[in-house]
Amino acid sequence: NKVFKGESNCLKFSTSMEIEGPNIKMNNANALAASNCNKVILLTHFKENILGKWMSYKIDGDNLYLYLSDDSNIRLRKTRPQIKKR
């Protein structure tokens, strides 16, 4: 198992994941939604359509595409760590 972390303006999560061939599954996530977003809808969608579900995926440069069972998809982009100035 590998650890996968991500965040956006609305969602921050950390999860373990499994990869088998062309498929990926995210398990046991800690997810938080920001107060300026519709928390209930966002977290419900994340839990019902992503967690514990096998999805196909594609990596294209810094982008990870997840293809969900409801025919929607999610694009996650790798960002470079920001160096904090003192």
N, C-alpha and C positions, 0 to 999 in steps of 0.2 A: 504493500500500500504506500502511496505517496500522498503528501499534503498539498492541497491546492487552496490558495487564498486569493481573494479579490475584493474590490470595492468600486462603487460608483457613487454618484450623488445621492442615490436612494438606498443602496444595499451594501452591506459589508458582511463577508462570510469567510469561513475557514472550514475545510472539509477534507476527509480522506477520500482517495479515489482509486479505482481499479481500472486497468486498461487491458482489454483482450482483443487483439487484432484491430479491426476498424471501429470498435465500440469502447465507450467510457461510461463509468458509473460513479456517481458521487454519493458518499455515505456519511452519516453522523455529522451533519453540519451544525455549526454555530452561526446563526444568521441574525442580523439586526437590520431593521429598516429605519431610515431617518424620519424624523417627525414631520418634515415638510412633504413627505410622500404618503400615498395611501398604504399605510403599513399592512393592514389586513389583507388587501388584495395582493400586494407584492409578496408577502411571506407565504400566503396560501398558494400562489402560483409556483413559487420556488419549491415548497414542500411537496405539492401534488404532481408537478411535472418534471422536476429535476432530481430530487433526492431519491436514491434507491432505484432509479430507472436506468436501464441501459439505453444509451443514445449513440448514434453515429457522430463522428466528429471529423474535422479537417483542420490542419494547421497550415496557414498561409502567411509566411513572414512572421510578423509579431501578432497575428490574429489567430484566435482559436474559435472555430465555429462549432456550436453544438446544435444538432438537429433533433428536435423534440418529437415525441410520439403524436402530438396534436398538430403536426405539420408546421409548427412555428420554429424559429431558430434564434439563437442568441450568439452575438459576436462579442468576444472578450479580447481586449487588446493588452499586450504586455507593455508595461511602462517601465521606464528607467528609474532607479532610485534617485530621489532628489537629495542633494547635499545641502544640509542646513548651514547657513552662514552665521557666524558668531558676531 
